[in-house]
């Protein structure tokens, strides 16, 4: 498989995943600024959740083990 074919298939895969994400969250019917706002809020929620898990997971495991 040459590089152009690989890039084309990868691009198609990414665009398909974006399309599925928009269908699952019903973003396809929103305006671009609404999509950007929704995605920004979701990114903040996921980011803060990951940060919280990273920060407090060792504390919880230490309490469970002692």
Secondary structure, DSSP 8 states (H G I E B T S, - for coil): --HHHHHHHHHHHHHHHHHHHHHHHTGGGS-HHHHHHHHHHHHHHHHHHHHHHHHHHHHHHHHHH-
